[in-house]
Amino acid sequence: MSPETEFPRVLVLHNRYRFRGGEDSVVDEETALLRAHGHAVTLHLTDNEFALSRGRWATLRALAAGAWSPPSYEAARALCRETRPTVAHVHNFWFRLSPSVLAACRDEGVPVALSLHNFRLVCAGALLLRDGRPCEDCVGRAPWRGVWHRCYQNSFLASAAVARMMARGRGPRGTWATAVDRYLVPSEWARQVFLRAGFDPERIGVLPGFAPAPAAAAGPASPRAPGEGLRVVYLGRLSAEKGLICLLDAWEQARLAPGATLTLAGDGPLASLLARRAAAGPRRVVLTGQLARERALGLLHGADALVLPSECYETFGLVIIEAFAHGVPVIATRLGGVPALLEEGEAGLLFPAGDRAALAHCLETVQNDADLRRRLAGRGLVAWRERFAATRHYESLIDGYRAARRAFDLARATAP
């Protein structure tokens, strides 16, 4: 039986982020991939802007409802009755959708797959980050440490709302055990974190990200004349945990040829600060703001390197394989799932998170060693073709849906 016959109708639910990030891109690309293979996809998107725009107390009430939203539950059940999906694939549910949509799909007899793009189920802040450093204090423990440390939005009450959602989902009769048939995580490293948190290893599978073929032919970075300015690109949210202050410091410290250009594409809470730093800095920094996906990826054409200086754990690093697909070398932190993705330096340069001198050295190395740039770019292209192309991802995604259906059928067969 072909995959489109096995799963002719797919329901995708996702709560979009205020500042667009990698998860939003995954939802868009996966939906397009499924449709291209003949699946009928119903895409249900929500966001939190309405609640956030009504003031602090309205936001806190909405956050409190994020543990379980009756309106979202009813809406998801209605969608299931209307579209009769053969599988439901949930991405981010925080906070307007809430975990209630998982139970709603299950109650309508639909197998449920949940993608875990971050650590929201085990960490109030979702990033395993506290005070600018990786933190796993709540992994495998009750979530209330995150309340004490105000790990979500630096707010005691908001953190308590997240912890309440996390606590409600735990236990043998909680939402995580009874309403999700298959968890999909982007890397084996992330899977190990959830196993340490107590999740059932039989229900967690690895689904790496993918990058579609570039619109234009990609290849290793072109040779550069001696002294030509380095062209470096960052694509993503402009937020503190992404290590952008470290990047600007390293950019100013590195010994780079005149004309070097750093382009920051994206939006986020650090946008104004970064703009001020860029205007006052000694070397060219361009902030593009939020760009359409095609325009953002277009910045990779002709780039000498993509930099990902994250100071938080990256469960995967989608932008890295997008650079691979475009034949662009990568400079990234040795943290989380990134080293395995870069095969510990074989397909990119790694540096310790927050180490400005080490990042500056990586920038200088990429500038001065054309042979290294070509080798890194070539290895990245091979990795993309063999491991992260759309065809491979589609096969893994369907395998995940099959696992969800098997678990659903087993649970139904053994129910009292």
ABEGO torsion letter per residue (X at the ends): XBAAAABABBBBBBBBBABBBAAAAAAAAAAAAAAAAGBBBBBBBBBAAAAAAAEAAAAAAAAAAAABBAAAAAAAAAAAAAAGBABBBBBBAOAAAEAAAAAAAAAAGBBBBBBBABAAAABAAGAGBBGGBBBAAABGBBAAAAAAAGABGGBAAAAAAAAAAAAAABEAABAAAAABABBBBABAAAAAAAAAAGBBAAABBBBBBBBBBBABBBBBBBBBBBGBBBBBBBBEBBBAAAGAAAAAAAAAABBBBBGBBBBBBEBEAAAAAAAAAAAABABBBBBAEBBBAAAAAAAABGBABBBBABABBBAAGAAAAAAAAAGBBBBBBBBEAAAAAAGGGAAEBBBBBGBAAAAAAAAAAAAABAAAAAAAAAAAAAAAAAAABAAAAAAAAAAAAAAAAAAAAAAAAABX
